[in-house]
Amino acid sequence: MPVGHRRQERRLVGSVPTWALMLVAVLLGTGVGVPALLDGGSGALLASCGVDRPAACQKAVLRAVDAARAREGVRPLRLPADYGALTVPQQLLVLADRERRDRGLPGFTGLSAALDARALAGARADRDPLGPPGTSWGSNWAGGHVSALLADFDWVYDDGPGSSNLECTGVTRAGCWVHRANVLGRYGPRPSMGAAFATVRGRASYTVLFSSAPSGALDYRMPRAAGGPASG
């Protein structure tokens, strides 16, 4: 990957929520739920993830995700049968929904049209998108990845020291594992999500945006076969 991912951003009216600080403290202090690969993380996948080897890349990343999940006692990642036919934003939705539901967290009804627009603005600008004012939200950006699955792997499983997380320069840095904390954050019983993909100066740009705001109009509704409506 030519580029890793930039610093996540979280905005909450008032101060940073206590749960977020506690989650980061737990992740940094105990290592629980921080299953980064021991063999170089996403760097170890580069040989299988050339742009001309999409099938090999997909299998390699799935194996890496499942190995990381096994270390934290989470079942293997199960992708819907039509995953390959989905758009990149839809794939990002399915992946985030799976990451959350497989850990007992509320999933998503679909892609919010309003949040998708914000996510697309971020993707086109090569930066984290901004969430709606007055809500709790978190957003991630990834650049140069060859697939949505590899971006998800970096955000959730390879976001600590030695990874492409530009804000994690040491084990005690607050920027370590914040992308993972965003994906698995608490945004109320019915969280909403936006996602986008753009090509900027010949490089892939992925963004996801999670919010406690009502989802409103949907650009894409999650089929029951792919996870069903959000719980709550």
Z-matrix of the N, CA and C atoms (Angstrom, degrees):
N
C 1 1.454
C 2 1.517 1 110.38
N 3 1.302 2 117.76 1 126.00
C 4 1.454 3 120.38 2 178.99
C 5 1.522 4 112.77 3 -62.84
N 6 1.310 5 117.00 4 -33.33
C 7 1.454 6 121.44 5 -174.03
C 8 1.522 7 108.57 6 -138.30
N 9 1.324 8 115.59 7 142.56
C 10 1.461 9 118.90 8 173.85
C 11 1.508 10 109.90 9 -88.07
N 12 1.296 11 118.21 10 -144.63
C 13 1.449 12 120.37 11 178.69
C 14 1.515 13 111.14 12 -117.33
N 15 1.296 14 113.42 13 149.99
C 16 1.454 15 120.13 14 -178.84
C 17 1.520 16 110.88 15 -81.72
N 18 1.305 17 113.75 16 177.18
C 19 1.455 18 120.77 17 178.53
C 20 1.518 19 110.21 18 -60.28
N 21 1.313 20 116.44 19 136.02
C 22 1.459 21 121.00 20 172.09
C 23 1.505 22 109.19 21 -69.76
N 24 1.331 23 114.63 22 162.90
C 25 1.457 24 119.38 23 174.88
C 26 1.520 25 108.52 24 -131.37
N 27 1.304 26 115.99 25 139.59
C 28 1.452 27 121.53 26 174.35
C 29 1.508 28 107.38 27 -130.92
N 30 1.329 29 116.42 28 133.30
C 31 1.454 30 119.92 29 177.93
C 32 1.523 31 108.90 30 -125.96
N 33 1.302 32 116.77 31 133.75
C 34 1.457 33 122.04 32 176.15
C 35 1.510 34 106.75 33 -142.30
N 36 1.307 35 116.51 34 131.70
C 37 1.459 36 119.39 35 178.35
C 38 1.518 37 108.20 36 -61.18
N 39 1.300 38 117.18 37 124.81
C 40 1.452 39 122.25 38 -173.19
C 41 1.508 40 109.06 39 101.07
N 42 1.330 41 118.11 40 -122.20
C 43 1.455 42 121.66 41 -176.21
C 44 1.517 43 110.80 42 -118.10
N 45 1.328 44 115.30 43 171.87
C 46 1.450 45 119.90 44 175.91
C 47 1.524 46 108.33 45 -62.60
N 48 1.364 47 118.72 46 131.65
C 49 1.460 48 120.38 47 -175.61
C 50 1.524 49 111.92 48 -63.82
N 51 1.343 50 115.46 49 144.47
C 52 1.460 51 120.55 50 -178.41
C 53 1.509 52 111.93 51 -59.03
N 54 1.371 53 116.58 52 -36.60
C 55 1.465 54 118.42 53 -178.17
C 56 1.516 55 111.17 54 -61.15
N 57 1.338 56 117.35 55 -34.31
C 58 1.464 57 120.31 56 -178.74
C 59 1.518 58 110.45 57 -67.63
N 60 1.328 59 115.97 58 -43.39
C 61 1.457 60 119.43 59 178.75
C 62 1.523 61 111.29 60 -64.40
N 63 1.337 62 116.71 61 -38.74
C 64 1.457 63 120.41 62 179.69
C 65 1.519 64 110.92 63 -67.06
N 66 1.348 65 116.30 64 -40.01
C 67 1.454 66 119.35 65 -179.40
C 68 1.515 67 110.99 66 -63.59
N 69 1.323 68 117.22 67 -46.74
C 70 1.460 69 120.09 68 179.14
C 71 1.527 70 110.28 69 -61.89
N 72 1.333 71 117.19 70 -40.01
C 73 1.458 72 120.36 71 179.20
C 74 1.514 73 110.97 72 -62.25
N 75 1.320 74 116.95 73 -40.95
C 76 1.463 75 120.36 74 179.15
C 77 1.522 76 110.38 75 -65.66
N 78 1.323 77 115.74 76 -45.08
C 79 1.460 78 119.73 77 -178.53
C 80 1.520 79 110.75 78 -61.19
N 81 1.336 80 116.52 79 -44.84
C 82 1.457 81 120.39 80 -177.69
C 83 1.526 82 111.87 81 -75.01
N 84 1.324 83 116.64 82 -34.37
C 85 1.450 84 119.81 83 -172.87
C 86 1.511 85 115.10 84 -80.92
N 87 1.345 86 117.36 85 -32.79
C 88 1.453 87 119.36 86 -173.28
C 89 1.511 88 114.37 87 -118.64
N 90 1.315 89 117.21 88 -20.61
C 91 1.455 90 119.51 89 -175.96
C 92 1.511 91 112.95 90 80.62
N 93 1.331 92 118.50 91 -2.94
C 94 1.452 93 121.00 92 179.31
C 95 1.525 94 109.29 93 -66.49
N 96 1.314 95 116.69 94 129.01
C 97 1.459 96 120.23 95 179.60
C 98 1.505 97 113.74 96 74.94
N 99 1.297 98 118.58 97 19.52
C 100 1.462 99 122.19 98 178.16
C 101 1.524 100 107.99 99 -123.52
N 102 1.348 101 117.03 100 77.04
C 103 1.459 102 120.31 101 -170.29
C 104 1.521 103 114.21 102 -93.01
N 105 1.321 104 117.90 103 50.55
C 106 1.464 105 118.95 104 177.64
C 107 1.525 106 109.69 105 -62.33
N 108 1.320 107 116.15 106 144.25
C 109 1.458 108 119.79 107 179.62
C 110 1.520 109 111.03 108 -65.94
N 111 1.305 110 115.81 109 147.01
C 112 1.458 111 120.45 110 179.07
C 113 1.518 112 112.20 111 -81.40
N 114 1.333 113 116.57 112 -18.18
C 115 1.456 114 120.68 113 -173.40
C 116 1.519 115 112.62 114 -101.56
N 117 1.297 116 116.63 115 46.47
C 118 1.456 117 119.50 116 173.55
C 119 1.507 118 115.26 117 92.72
N 120 1.345 119 118.28 118 4.94
C 121 1.448 120 120.55 119 177.87
C 122 1.513 121 112.15 120 57.52
N 123 1.343 122 116.34 121 -138.51
C 124 1.457 123 120.02 122 -176.52
C 125 1.516 124 111.96 123 -64.50
N 126 1.335 125 117.45 124 -23.85
C 127 1.457 126 119.14 125 178.09
C 128 1.515 127 112.45 126 -59.89
N 129 1.342 128 116.38 127 -31.13
C 130 1.452 129 120.43 128 179.70
C 131 1.520 130 112.29 129 -71.96
N 132 1.336 131 117.63 130 -12.25
C 133 1.460 132 121.08 131 -178.10
C 134 1.517 133 113.00 132 -94.07
N 135 1.325 134 117.80 133 -8.38
C 136 1.458 135 120.37 134 -172.34
C 137 1.517 136 113.06 135 -59.23
N 138 1.333 137 117.86 136 -36.76
C 139 1.456 138 120.67 137 -177.84
C 140 1.521 139 111.58 138 -62.84
N 141 1.326 140 116.59 139 -29.09
C 142 1.461 141 120.78 140 -179.32
C 143 1.514 142 112.95 141 -94.47
N 144 1.327 143 117.82 142 -5.83
C 145 1.458 144 120.99 143 -170.66
C 146 1.518 145 113.42 144 -116.76
N 147 1.318 146 118.08 145 33.34
C 148 1.450 147 119.87 146 171.34
C 149 1.515 148 110.10 147 -65.03
N 150 1.305 149 117.51 148 155.11
C 151 1.459 150 120.81 149 -175.12
C 152 1.526 151 111.95 150 -62.52
N 153 1.321 152 118.28 151 -19.62
C 154 1.462 153 121.05 152 -179.17
C 155 1.528 154 112.23 153 -97.67
N 156 1.343 155 117.44 154 11.95
C 157 1.456 156 120.77 155 -178.51
C 158 1.534 157 110.56 156 -132.32
N 159 1.328 158 117.69 157 57.49
C 160 1.463 159 119.25 158 -175.41
C 161 1.524 160 113.48 159 -64.19
N 162 1.330 161 118.18 160 -39.80
C 163 1.466 162 120.21 161 -178.64
C 164 1.525 163 111.09 162 -66.53
N 165 1.344 164 116.53 163 -44.46
C 166 1.455 165 120.54 164 179.12
C 167 1.520 166 110.83 165 -64.28
N 168 1.325 167 116.36 166 -38.56
C 169 1.464 168 121.29 167 178.83
C 170 1.523 169 110.21 168 -63.38
N 171 1.331 170 115.83 169 -46.70
C 172 1.460 171 119.92 170 -178.90
C 173 1.531 172 111.09 171 -57.55
N 174 1.325 173 116.55 172 -45.50
C 175 1.461 174 120.26 173 -179.32
C 176 1.523 175 111.15 174 -65.81
N 177 1.326 176 117.05 175 -41.19
C 178 1.462 177 120.63 176 -179.01
C 179 1.520 178 111.34 177 -65.00
N 180 1.329 179 116.88 178 -42.50
C 181 1.461 180 119.96 179 -179.39
C 182 1.529 181 110.31 180 -68.80
N 183 1.332 182 117.37 181 -40.39
C 184 1.461 183 119.91 182 178.04
C 185 1.530 184 111.05 183 -60.60
N 186 1.332 185 115.92 184 -41.13
C 187 1.465 186 118.95 185 177.42
C 188 1.529 187 110.76 186 -62.74
N 189 1.328 188 116.35 187 -41.33
C 190 1.465 189 120.45 188 179.90
C 191 1.525 190 110.98 189 -66.40
N 192 1.333 191 116.95 190 -42.03
C 193 1.465 192 120.79 191 178.02
C 194 1.523 193 110.47 192 -61.88
N 195 1.330 194 116.12 193 -46.32
C 196 1.466 195 119.36 194 -177.95
C 197 1.527 196 111.51 195 -65.66
N 198 1.330 197 116.82 196 -36.62
C 199 1.468 198 119.74 197 177.18
C 200 1.519 199 110.36 198 -64.38
N 201 1.331 200 116.65 199 -41.76
C 202 1.465 201 120.53 200 179.05
C 203 1.525 202 110.70 201 -67.45
N 204 1.325 203 116.42 202 -40.86
C 205 1.464 204 120.15 203 178.39
C 206 1.527 205 110.88 204 -62.26
N 207 1.318 206 116.22 205 -40.93
C 208 1.464 207 119.84 206 -179.29
C 209 1.517 208 110.97 207 -59.28
N 210 1.317 209 116.73 208 -34.72
C 211 1.462 210 120.73 209 -178.94
C 212 1.514 211 112.53 210 -67.69
N 213 1.329 212 117.15 211 -23.74
C 214 1.465 213 119.43 212 177.84
C 215 1.523 214 112.07 213 -109.17
N 216 1.338 215 117.12 214 12.63
C 217 1.451 216 120.80 215 175.20
C 218 1.510 217 115.18 216 73.69
N 219 1.334 218 117.42 217 28.93
C 220 1.457 219 122.77 218 178.62
C 221 1.525 220 108.53 219 -107.39
N 222 1.315 221 116.72 220 141.64
C 223 1.452 222 120.44 221 -176.66
C 224 1.535 223 111.03 222 -65.70
N 225 1.329 224 117.45 223 161.17
C 226 1.475 225 120.52 224 178.99
C 227 1.524 226 111.85 225 -58.59
N 228 1.324 227 115.87 226 152.62
C 229 1.461 228 121.83 227 179.75
C 230 1.529 229 109.53 228 -72.96
N 231 1.300 230 116.52 229 126.53
C 232 1.462 231 122.02 230 179.79
C 233 1.522 232 108.94 231 -112.42
N 234 1.308 233 116.21 232 112.03
C 235 1.457 234 121.08 233 179.89
C 236 1.528 235 110.02 234 -92.62
N 237 1.335 236 117.50 235 146.30
C 238 1.471 237 119.44 236 178.16
C 239 1.514 238 111.14 237 -65.18
N 240 1.325 239 116.39 238 156.48
C 241 1.459 240 121.39 239 -176.59
C 242 1.521 241 112.28 240 -60.60
N 243 1.334 242 117.22 241 -29.98
C 244 1.465 243 120.52 242 -177.80
C 245 1.518 244 112.86 243 -95.32
N 246 1.323 245 117.74 244 15.81
C 247 1.471 246 120.93 245 -175.65
C 248 1.525 247 111.63 246 -53.22
N 249 1.329 248 117.59 247 -44.28
C 250 1.464 249 120.88 248 -177.33
C 251 1.511 250 113.89 249 -64.96
N 252 1.329 251 117.49 250 -20.53
C 253 1.465 252 121.22 251 -179.52
C 254 1.526 253 112.39 252 -91.08
N 255 1.325 254 117.40 253 -7.67
C 256 1.461 255 120.75 254 -179.07
C 257 1.524 256 110.72 255 -76.97
N 258 1.315 257 116.37 256 156.26
C 259 1.456 258 120.67 257 172.71
C 260 1.532 259 108.60 258 -70.58
N 261 1.327 260 116.87 259 164.83
C 262 1.459 261 119.74 260 179.88
C 263 1.532 262 111.45 261 -60.19
N 264 1.342 263 120.23 262 -46.38
C 265 1.469 264 118.68 263 177.32
C 266 1.528 265 112.42 264 -59.39
N 267 1.325 266 117.34 265 -38.70
C 268 1.464 267 120.07 266 177.38
C 269 1.521 268 111.22 267 -64.99
N 270 1.327 269 117.29 268 -38.27
C 271 1.461 270 120.39 269 175.96
C 272 1.529 271 110.79 270 -63.19
N 273 1.322 272 117.12 271 -41.62
C 274 1.468 273 120.81 272 178.05
C 275 1.526 274 110.95 273 -62.05
N 276 1.335 275 116.27 274 -37.57
C 277 1.462 276 120.63 275 176.40
C 278 1.527 277 110.99 276 -63.25
N 279 1.332 278 116.90 277 -49.23
C 280 1.464 279 121.04 278 -179.27
C 281 1.524 280 110.52 279 -59.15
N 282 1.327 281 116.80 280 -43.52
C 283 1.464 282 120.75 281 -178.17
C 284 1.521 283 111.27 282 -64.54
N 285 1.335 284 117.07 283 -47.22
C 286 1.468 285 120.00 284 179.38
C 287 1.523 286 110.77 285 -63.97
N 288 1.328 287 116.34 286 -39.70
C 289 1.455 288 120.70 287 178.40
C 290 1.524 289 110.64 288 -61.75
N 291 1.328 290 117.36 289 -44.00
C 292 1.461 291 121.93 290 178.31
C 293 1.532 292 111.20 291 -64.19
N 294 1.323 293 116.83 292 -43.36
C 295 1.462 294 119.58 293 -179.10
C 296 1.521 295 110.47 294 -59.83
N 297 1.305 296 116.90 295 -37.94
C 298 1.449 297 121.21 296 -177.60
C 299 1.530 298 111.62 297 -78.24
N 300 1.316 299 117.42 298 -51.37
C 301 1.463 300 120.80 299 -176.31
C 302 1.527 301 111.65 300 -62.68
N 303 1.311 302 116.85 301 -37.77
C 304 1.464 303 119.50 302 -178.82
C 305 1.522 304 111.97 303 -68.20
N 306 1.326 305 116.95 304 -10.18
C 307 1.467 306 121.55 305 175.97
C 308 1.521 307 111.83 306 -113.15
N 309 1.341 308 116.15 307 14.54
C 310 1.450 309 120.70 308 176.63
C 311 1.506 310 115.33 309 78.10
N 312 1.335 311 117.67 310 17.79
C 313 1.464 312 122.13 311 179.59
C 314 1.523 313 110.36 312 -98.00
N 315 1.332 314 118.21 313 155.60
C 316 1.463 315 120.26 314 177.54
C 317 1.529 316 111.34 315 -60.78
N 318 1.332 317 115.60 316 138.31
C 319 1.456 318 120.77 317 177.76
C 320 1.518 319 111.21 318 -96.43
N 321 1.332 320 115.72 319 -156.59
C 322 1.461 321 121.02 320 -172.62
C 323 1.523 322 111.72 321 -122.01
N 324 1.341 323 115.95 322 146.51
C 325 1.455 324 121.88 323 174.38
C 326 1.524 325 110.55 324 -73.60
N 327 1.303 326 116.07 325 -37.21
C 328 1.463 327 121.53 326 -178.12
C 329 1.514 328 109.99 327 173.63
N 330 1.318 329 116.22 328 -159.64
C 331 1.460 330 121.77 329 179.22
C 332 1.520 331 109.93 330 -97.59
N 333 1.312 332 116.10 331 120.66
C 334 1.455 333 122.06 332 178.85
C 335 1.527 334 110.24 333 -72.58
N 336 1.322 335 116.88 334 127.64
C 337 1.462 336 120.81 335 -179.96
C 338 1.529 337 111.13 336 -59.63
N 339 1.342 338 116.18 337 -40.67
C 340 1.464 339 119.51 338 -178.99
C 341 1.521 340 111.19 339 -67.14
N 342 1.335 341 117.50 340 -41.28
C 343 1.461 342 120.12 341 179.92
C 344 1.528 343 111.31 342 -74.04
N 345 1.326 344 117.20 343 -31.57
C 346 1.474 345 119.83 344 175.65
C 347 1.522 346 110.64 345 -60.71
N 348 1.335 347 116.21 346 -40.29
C 349 1.469 348 119.73 347 179.76
C 350 1.520 349 110.73 348 -63.47
N 351 1.322 350 116.62 349 -40.59
C 352 1.466 351 120.34 350 177.23
C 353 1.530 352 110.91 351 -67.38
N 354 1.332 353 115.90 352 -40.31
C 355 1.463 354 119.97 353 178.95
C 356 1.528 355 110.72 354 -63.93
N 357 1.322 356 116.72 355 -40.07
C 358 1.465 357 119.83 356 -179.67
C 359 1.530 358 111.32 357 -66.22
N 360 1.324 359 116.68 358 -37.99
C 361 1.469 360 119.46 359 176.88
C 362 1.523 361 109.84 360 -60.41
N 363 1.332 362 117.07 361 -40.77
C 364 1.450 363 120.45 362 177.81
C 365 1.511 364 112.43 363 -66.54
N 366 1.337 365 116.97 364 -43.81
C 367 1.463 366 120.83 365 -179.21
C 368 1.524 367 111.00 366 -61.73
N 369 1.312 368 116.89 367 -42.41
C 370 1.466 369 120.58 368 -179.19
C 371 1.521 370 111.84 369 -68.69
N 372 1.327 371 116.48 370 -25.02
C 373 1.467 372 120.89 371 179.16
C 374 1.523 373 112.26 372 -96.16
N 375 1.338 374 118.22 373 2.42
C 376 1.468 375 122.18 374 -178.01
C 377 1.527 376 111.34 375 56.97
N 378 1.319 377 116.39 376 49.78
C 379 1.462 378 119.51 377 -179.68
C 380 1.521 379 109.66 378 -153.49
N 381 1.331 380 115.16 379 168.88
C 382 1.461 381 120.78 380 174.66
C 383 1.522 382 109.95 381 -64.07
N 384 1.316 383 118.30 382 133.42
C 385 1.471 384 119.10 383 175.93
C 386 1.517 385 111.48 384 -72.09
N 387 1.312 386 115.58 385 159.58
C 388 1.460 387 122.31 386 179.69
C 389 1.518 388 109.44 387 -98.42
N 390 1.327 389 117.06 388 137.10
C 391 1.458 390 121.92 389 179.88
C 392 1.507 391 112.84 390 -83.71
N 393 1.331 392 116.48 391 170.54
C 394 1.469 393 120.68 392 -179.31
C 395 1.523 394 111.32 393 -66.44
N 396 1.314 395 117.60 394 139.32
C 397 1.477 396 120.31 395 176.80
C 398 1.528 397 110.40 396 -59.83
N 399 1.309 398 115.71 397 145.79
C 400 1.443 399 120.70 398 175.82
C 401 1.509 400 115.41 399 79.37
N 402 1.337 401 117.67 400 11.96
C 403 1.455 402 121.02 401 179.62
C 404 1.525 403 109.44 402 -127.33
N 405 1.321 404 115.88 403 161.49
C 406 1.462 405 119.16 404 168.20
C 407 1.524 406 106.84 405 -86.26
N 408 1.319 407 117.05 406 135.15
C 409 1.461 408 119.22 407 -176.93
C 410 1.518 409 110.26 408 -156.06
N 411 1.322 410 116.05 409 162.66
C 412 1.453 411 123.62 410 174.81
C 413 1.501 412 108.77 411 -145.87
N 414 1.328 413 117.21 412 148.96
C 415 1.462 414 119.81 413 -179.06
C 416 1.520 415 110.76 414 -143.54
N 417 1.318 416 115.90 415 149.58
C 418 1.460 417 122.97 416 178.07
C 419 1.519 418 110.05 417 -127.98
N 420 1.309 419 115.01 418 151.60
C 421 1.465 420 122.99 419 174.25
C 422 1.521 421 107.96 420 -130.92
N 423 1.324 422 117.26 421 145.40
C 424 1.457 423 122.11 422 173.26
C 425 1.518 424 108.35 423 -142.41
N 426 1.324 425 116.37 424 137.77
C 427 1.455 426 120.21 425 -178.45
C 428 1.506 427 112.30 426 -126.87
N 429 1.340 428 116.45 427 141.85
C 430 1.454 429 121.64 428 174.87
C 431 1.509 430 115.05 429 85.44
N 432 1.322 431 119.29 430 1.33
C 433 1.451 432 121.67 431 179.97
C 434 1.532 433 110.01 432 -77.60
N 435 1.324 434 116.36 433 152.07
C 436 1.467 435 119.27 434 -176.20
C 437 1.516 436 112.05 435 -92.11
N 438 1.331 437 118.39 436 -5.29
C 439 1.458 438 120.18 437 178.83
C 440 1.514 439 110.04 438 -159.74
N 441 1.337 440 114.96 439 159.28
C 442 1.462 441 120.39 440 175.11
C 443 1.520 442 110.62 441 -62.84
N 444 1.328 443 116.97 442 -35.99
C 445 1.455 444 120.74 443 -178.96
C 446 1.525 445 111.29 444 -63.73
N 447 1.319 446 117.50 445 -39.90
C 448 1.457 447 120.50 446 178.97
C 449 1.530 448 110.60 447 -68.71
N 450 1.335 449 117.23 448 -36.53
C 451 1.470 450 120.03 449 175.59
C 452 1.521 451 109.87 450 -62.91
N 453 1.325 452 116.96 451 -43.98
C 454 1.463 453 120.60 452 178.22
C 455 1.527 454 111.00 453 -62.03
N 456 1.327 455 117.46 454 -40.36
C 457 1.465 456 120.92 455 178.38
C 458 1.521 457 110.63 456 -59.19
N 459 1.319 458 116.27 457 -45.55
C 460 1.469 459 119.09 458 -179.73
C 461 1.522 460 111.72 459 -65.01
N 462 1.327 461 117.15 460 -42.08
C 463 1.466 462 119.92 461 -178.79
C 464 1.527 463 111.96 462 -65.15
N 465 1.318 464 116.89 463 -43.04
C 466 1.461 465 120.43 464 -169.53
C 467 1.524 466 113.46 465 -96.36
N 468 1.348 467 117.41 466 -33.22
C 469 1.463 468 119.82 467 -170.16
C 470 1.528 469 114.98 468 -118.25
N 471 1.310 470 118.15 469 -14.27
C 472 1.469 471 120.06 470 -178.05
C 473 1.519 472 109.11 471 -136.96
N 474 1.323 473 115.71 472 62.24
C 475 1.459 474 121.95 473 -173.14
C 476 1.520 475 112.15 474 -119.43
N 477 1.333 476 116.61 475 11.26
C 478 1.455 477 120.83 476 -176.98
C 479 1.515 478 113.15 477 -102.60
N 480 1.333 479 118.03 478 -161.83
C 481 1.469 480 122.17 479 179.84
C 482 1.520 481 111.57 480 -55.80
N 483 1.328 482 115.72 481 136.83
C 484 1.458 483 121.04 482 179.95
C 485 1.507 484 114.19 483 85.80
N 486 1.327 485 117.58 484 -2.32
C 487 1.461 486 121.38 485 179.63
C 488 1.525 487 109.95 486 -91.05
N 489 1.338 488 115.72 487 -174.92
C 490 1.468 489 120.11 488 177.72
C 491 1.524 490 112.47 489 -86.39
N 492 1.320 491 117.91 490 10.09
C 493 1.460 492 122.37 491 174.13
C 494 1.526 493 108.14 492 -71.48
N 495 1.310 494 116.40 493 108.75
C 496 1.461 495 121.23 494 -173.79
C 497 1.530 496 112.84 495 -67.45
N 498 1.338 497 117.26 496 -17.61
C 499 1.461 498 120.33 497 -179.15
C 500 1.523 499 112.66 498 -95.24
N 501 1.339 500 117.22 499 0.30
C 502 1.466 501 119.80 500 -178.37
C 503 1.525 502 108.66 501 -110.68
N 504 1.307 503 116.13 502 87.79
C 505 1.465 504 121.26 503 -177.14
C 506 1.525 505 112.66 504 -102.23
N 507 1.321 506 117.31 505 4.79
C 508 1.462 507 121.48 506 178.68
C 509 1.508 508 109.94 507 -173.40
N 510 1.336 509 117.15 508 161.80
C 511 1.460 510 120.06 509 -172.50
C 512 1.520 511 113.10 510 -65.17
N 513 1.309 512 118.20 511 -20.89
C 514 1.468 513 120.07 512 -178.71
C 515 1.526 514 112.58 513 -100.87
N 516 1.309 515 117.86 514 3.76
C 517 1.458 516 120.42 515 -178.88
C 518 1.521 517 110.56 516 -71.71
N 519 1.327 518 115.69 517 138.29
C 520 1.459 519 120.59 518 -178.21
C 521 1.525 520 112.17 519 -66.71
N 522 1.334 521 117.05 520 -21.32
C 523 1.458 522 119.76 521 -178.33
C 524 1.510 523 114.20 522 -77.19
N 525 1.325 524 118.35 523 -9.09
C 526 1.462 525 121.01 524 -179.68
C 527 1.529 526 110.53 525 -71.55
N 528 1.319 527 115.97 526 132.82
C 529 1.464 528 124.37 527 175.29
C 530 1.523 529 113.95 528 66.87
N 531 1.331 530 118.32 529 18.15
C 532 1.458 531 119.28 530 179.10
C 533 1.522 532 111.68 531 -75.50
N 534 1.329 533 118.26 532 -29.88
C 535 1.468 534 119.97 533 177.00
C 536 1.526 535 109.55 534 -64.65
N 537 1.334 536 115.17 535 -44.36
C 538 1.463 537 120.00 536 175.99
C 539 1.537 538 110.62 537 -60.64
N 540 1.335 539 116.55 538 -43.65
C 541 1.459 540 120.37 539 178.93
C 542 1.522 541 111.14 540 -60.86
N 543 1.323 542 118.10 541 -33.34
C 544 1.461 543 120.82 542 177.11
C 545 1.521 544 111.39 543 -67.48
N 546 1.337 545 116.76 544 -47.53
C 547 1.470 546 120.27 545 -179.30
C 548 1.524 547 110.35 546 -60.04
N 549 1.330 548 116.62 547 -40.03
C 550 1.461 549 121.25 548 -175.28
C 551 1.527 550 112.40 549 -100.89
N 552 1.310 551 116.96 550 19.29
C 553 1.463 552 121.13 551 -176.68
C 554 1.508 553 113.34 552 -72.94
N 555 1.324 554 114.80 553 169.50
C 556 1.459 555 122.26 554 178.95
C 557 1.520 556 109.57 555 -98.96
N 558 1.324 557 115.08 556 114.62
C 559 1.462 558 120.45 557 -179.24
C 560 1.527 559 110.29 558 -125.52
N 561 1.328 560 115.38 559 32.66
C 562 1.452 561 120.33 560 179.99
C 563 1.518 562 111.94 561 89.03
N 564 1.339 563 117.03 562 176.23
C 565 1.464 564 121.19 563 -175.39
C 566 1.524 565 113.91 564 -71.63
N 567 1.324 566 117.71 565 -19.95
C 568 1.466 567 121.66 566 179.76
C 569 1.534 568 109.42 567 -130.78
N 570 1.314 569 117.79 568 71.75
C 571 1.463 570 120.64 569 -177.74
C 572 1.522 571 111.46 570 -66.91
N 573 1.302 572 115.51 571 150.90
C 574 1.462 573 120.37 572 176.28
C 575 1.522 574 109.15 573 -113.95
N 576 1.321 575 115.66 574 159.44
C 577 1.467 576 119.97 575 -174.62
C 578 1.517 577 111.09 576 -143.60
N 579 1.326 578 114.84 577 145.39
C 580 1.454 579 122.62 578 169.60
C 581 1.518 580 108.49 579 -127.63
N 582 1.315 581 117.53 580 154.37
C 583 1.461 582 121.59 581 179.76
C 584 1.512 583 108.55 582 -151.87
N 585 1.335 584 115.57 583 154.53
C 586 1.459 585 119.16 584 -178.93
C 587 1.516 586 110.38 585 -155.69
N 588 1.326 587 114.05 586 161.00
C 589 1.459 588 122.51 587 176.30
C 590 1.521 589 107.81 588 -140.59
N 591 1.317 590 116.13 589 138.40
C 592 1.458 591 121.16 590 176.95
C 593 1.521 592 108.64 591 -147.01
N 594 1.310 593 115.84 592 159.09
C 595 1.462 594 121.49 593 173.11
C 596 1.517 595 107.51 594 -108.21
N 597 1.316 596 116.23 595 116.82
C 598 1.463 597 121.74 596 -176.45
C 599 1.513 598 108.80 597 -118.64
N 600 1.312 599 115.81 598 116.09
C 601 1.471 600 121.85 599 -178.53
C 602 1.535 601 110.84 600 52.35
N 603 1.332 602 115.13 601 42.89
C 604 1.449 603 121.02 602 176.28
C 605 1.516 604 115.31 603 78.75
N 606 1.334 605 117.96 604 7.29
C 607 1.463 606 121.97 605 -176.61
C 608 1.525 607 110.02 606 -122.52
N 609 1.319 608 116.00 607 140.72
C 610 1.459 609 121.15 608 179.77
C 611 1.521 610 110.88 609 -68.28
N 612 1.320 611 116.53 610 140.46
C 613 1.455 612 123.02 611 178.89
C 614 1.530 613 107.90 612 -133.04
N 615 1.339 614 116.41 613 119.16
C 616 1.459 615 122.79 614 -177.56
C 617 1.520 616 109.48 615 -115.36
N 618 1.328 617 116.81 616 141.00
C 619 1.458 618 120.09 617 174.77
C 620 1.522 619 109.89 618 -139.46
N 621 1.334 620 115.36 619 148.02
C 622 1.459 621 122.19 620 170.46
C 623 1.522 622 107.59 621 -133.14
N 624 1.318 623 115.48 622 147.71
C 625 1.453 624 121.97 623 -178.49
C 626 1.524 625 108.41 624 -138.20
N 627 1.326 626 116.56 625 123.87
C 628 1.458 627 122.49 626 -179.07
C 629 1.522 628 108.48 627 -115.24
N 630 1.334 629 116.83 628 140.20
C 631 1.461 630 119.13 629 -174.33
C 632 1.522 631 111.06 630 -151.02
N 633 1.334 632 114.74 631 156.37
C 634 1.456 633 121.48 632 173.22
C 635 1.526 634 111.36 633 -86.66
N 636 1.328 635 117.74 634 -2.34
C 637 1.459 636 121.33 635 -179.79
C 638 1.526 637 110.24 636 -67.26
N 639 1.333 638 118.64 637 149.91
C 640 1.469 639 120.30 638 174.80
C 641 1.517 640 110.05 639 -57.94
N 642 1.325 641 116.26 640 140.59
C 643 1.464 642 119.39 641 -175.07
C 644 1.518 643 112.55 642 -66.93
N 645 1.347 644 117.79 643 -32.04
C 646 1.454 645 120.10 644 179.57
C 647 1.524 646 111.33 645 63.99
N 648 1.338 647 116.14 646 -144.39
C 649 1.456 648 120.67 647 179.74
C 650 1.521 649 110.30 648 -63.93
N 651 1.330 650 116.51 649 140.90
C 652 1.458 651 121.38 650 -178.21
C 653 1.523 652 110.91 651 -109.56
N 654 1.335 653 115.54 652 135.19
C 655 1.461 654 120.31 653 171.36
C 656 1.523 655 110.73 654 -78.56
N 657 1.331 656 115.25 655 -27.27
C 658 1.464 657 120.67 656 -176.82
C 659 1.518 658 107.71 657 -154.55
N 660 1.315 659 116.45 658 130.32
C 661 1.465 660 121.24 659 179.10
C 662 1.520 661 109.57 660 -101.41
N 663 1.304 662 115.70 661 133.25
C 664 1.457 663 121.36 662 179.38
C 665 1.530 664 110.02 663 -67.44
N 666 1.332 665 117.96 664 120.23
C 667 1.473 666 118.90 665 176.54
C 668 1.520 667 110.33 666 -66.84
N 669 1.306 668 116.68 667 153.79
C 670 1.468 669 120.15 668 178.20
C 671 1.532 670 110.42 669 -60.40
N 672 1.327 671 116.60 670 -35.02
C 673 1.473 672 120.26 671 -179.86
C 674 1.508 673 111.18 672 -64.76
N 675 1.344 674 117.67 673 -22.95
C 676 1.468 675 121.43 674 -178.46
C 677 1.515 676 112.28 675 -101.07
N 678 1.326 677 116.23 676 9.24
C 679 1.466 678 116.88 677 177.12
C 680 1.508 679 113.44 678 142.18
N 681 1.349 680 117.05 679 -23.48
C 682 1.438 681 119.56 680 177.62
C 683 1.513 682 112.35 681 79.48
N 684 1.327 683 116.27 682 175.87
C 685 1.460 684 120.37 683 -179.67
C 686 1.510 685 112.09 684 -68.80
N 687 1.297 686 115.54 685 161.48
C 688 1.469 687 119.94 686 -178.12
C 689 1.513 688 110.36 687 -61.76
N 690 1.306 689 115.58 688 146.13
C 691 1.456 690 120.72 689 178.14
C 692 1.511 691 109.61 690 -80.94
N 693 1.303 692 117.34 691 167.80
C 694 1.439 693 120.58 692 176.49
C 695 1.504 694 111.79 693 134.24
